[in-house]
Amino acid sequence: MKILINATNVVGSGPKALALSLLPELSNTLSKHALRLLLPDTAEFINIKLASNNQRYFFPRATGIKNNLLRMHELYLGIPRHAREFGAHACLTLGDVGVQRLQCSEIVFLQNSLFVYPVSELHGHSSWGPIKGWYLKRCLQRTLGRVAAVVVQTPVMRDRLIDSYCVDAKRVCIVGQPAPVHVKTFSESKALHDVIAGTGERLKLLFLAQYYPHKNHAILPSVCVELKRRNLHDRVRLYTTLTTEEWARLQPELENSAVVVNLGRLKPDEVASALRTSDALFLPTMVESYGLVYLESMLLNRPILTSNRDFAHYIAKDFAIYFDPLDSVSIVNAIQALPQFIEEWPAKQGDLKRHLDSFPVDWGTVAEQFRNILELNVDQ
């Protein structure tokens, strides 16, 4: 069987960590089949270790309108051309709306939660403008009418997909994921993050997220104001992981508050040390398709402060304090409740282990599930 793997649009930190963990295992699991992989032309994917007989093609990424035009060309012309030239029997698409004009079976791995959460639940925190959102959802609607199967990561995403697009439940498959490979690689290390460790006795919260609107960095100024109103601003430090340019956009809104400190973008080996050195993960996100960062935090035995939303409850269960991500008072209430939660944390260890054991044990197991889906939905 000839399988085309379309990963050209894997660009966000979560989808990228997932793809870099999954693709090597998928390459090994599908070793009896011929693979052609279409990947972003970034260093991580250029250097990824795959079976030597796999064909690889790299696609450029851009920003703004230029990237939108590249995406249109790929979906309507570039990827279908690869499928025809390769003689593909099946196409596995990661993190996209599906390829147009494809003449073989396609399985779409839908990772973008913006497709299934209505605008009313995002409260303006969307990376898509109204026109782009309408267009992409229409594309997905057409895709769902013809694909062999759709893969999502949680029952929450499955139910929302079915409700939003009236898709046949029999064609929706759930495949969960373990923590990214780099977290397990560095989880045994005892290294601490020097900047966070230097905080002393202050409560240390790690806001581990890129600067997307739905991650809700916009709430931080009002959180700082509320902390100051309660005279807690000298007892809490909140660490962001933004690029220099992103930090320059956010910092003026903080009015020089010392509560928020930017660490810069973390390398994979720094994620584990930063989480380990923090008292809790802080994530006021509006929407997630899965939330691998929740899994990272729990694997490294750290509590979570996060949004009172369905996606968060599914992954974080009783190992988080929940708040209204639009309300700084609710958020600071959760921060104040954290010390007591930390005192109770040792009693949660047995339940935490059982919860973590409910996720796939490794990426090889995930690759096996994808192989089964592909082999059940192939045109030969």
Number of C-alpha atoms within 10 A of each C-alpha: 17 19 25 25 24 26 23 24 21 23 15 13 11 19 18 18 19 21 21 18 22 21 21 17 22 24 22 16 19 19 13 10 14 16 23 22 22 21 21 20 15 13 8 12 19 13 9 12 13 16 16 8 12 14 14 15 14 15 16 13 18 11 9 7 9 10 13 14 12 16 20 13 13 19 20 15 15 15 22 21 15 19 22 13 9 16 15 25 21 25 31 24 24 22 21 20 24 28 26 16 12 22 16 22 21 27 30 26 23 22 22 19 17 19 23 20 18 12 15 8 11 16 11 13 19 18 13 14 10 10 8 12 16 12 12 16 17 15 15 18 18 15 19 23 12 13 19 22 23 25 23 23 18 18 16 18 26 21 15 16 23 14 12 15 17 13 17 12 14 8 13 23 20 16 18 18 22 23 25 23 17 18 22 16 12 17 20 10 12 11 15 16 18 11 13 24 16 10 15 10 10 17 19 23 25 28 25 23 21 19 18 15 16 20 22 21 19 18 16 20 21 17 21 22 19 19 23 15 10 9 10 19 19 12 15 20 22 22 23 23 20 21 15 12 9 15 17 11 10 16 16 11 13 17 11 10 15 13 22 22 18 18 20 15 16 17 9 15 15 17 22 28 23 24 28 24 22 26 21 25 27 27 24 26 26 25 24 20 21 23 19 19 21 25 21 22 25 24 18 18 20 21 24 26 26 24 24 17 17 12 21 25 17 14 21 23 13 15 23 25 22 24 21 17 20 17 13 20 17 17 27 18 15 19 22 15 13 20 13 9 17 14 9 11 15 11 10 11 13 9 12 19 13 10 16 17 11 10 15 15 13 17 22 18 19 19 23 16 17 22 15 10 18 23 13 11 19 19 15 10
